[in-house]
Amino acid sequence: MTEETPGFEEEPDVPSGATPEDAEPKAATPSEEEAAAPAGDANQITALTAQLDQARSALTERTGDLQRLQAEYQNYRRRVERDRVTVKEIAVANLLSELLPVLDDVGRAREHGELVGGFKSVAESLETVVAKLGLQQFGKEGEPFDPTIHEALMHSYAPDVTETTCVAILQPGYRIGERTIRPARVAVAEPQPGAAPAAAKEEKADDEESGGGEEV
């Protein structure tokens, strides 16, 4: 049994022909793959960023297309609804235009007191139906003449009017809403040529009464 000398440590066995440096463990050096990894990750991030930008651009473009499509669809719906209302109004106006002679006969019968019995009930029912469809009668004596809604069939002069006035309604006019389907046929009267308006005459008379009798 051998005794160990205190203070000395056994040295590791060194193969013959090897230097002490060879016996020391070498520090691990990074491999080529590990060195190339950071560069590869950066390239991948750049590629993903580019793809994300492309996706965002495509999304923005598709969103704009969708908004334009929705706007076009809303405009189309409004046009269709407007055309539908217009076609309905034209159809109703054409129908009521065909009934105007009947309404004229009813009006003349009422003026002559012939609207009695069953004929009266039928006439009133007809007038109720056309009123529900929006037909309105217009034209009154004494209202100013308006060439957009009146048709003058007779003309005269009158001293008691200050403007062209409807003095007789020869045939009433009819409208649906703002659409005139037949103008009112009227007799009109104009002021006498050269005659001073009534307001001017009254003003002149007042002036004469207030200051005409004063002596200078």
Secondary structure, DSSP 4 states (H G I P E B T S, - for coil): -PPPPTT--PPPP--TT--HHHHSPPPPPPPHHHHHHHHHHHHHHHHHHHHHHHHHHHHHHHHHHHHHHHHHHHHHHHHHHHHHHHHHHHHHHHHHHHHHHHHHHHHHHHHTT---HHHHHHHHHHHHHHHHTTEEEE--TTSBP-TTTEEEEEEEEETT-SS-EEEEEEE-EEEETTEEEEPEEEEEEEEPTTPPPHHHHHHHHHHHHHHTT---
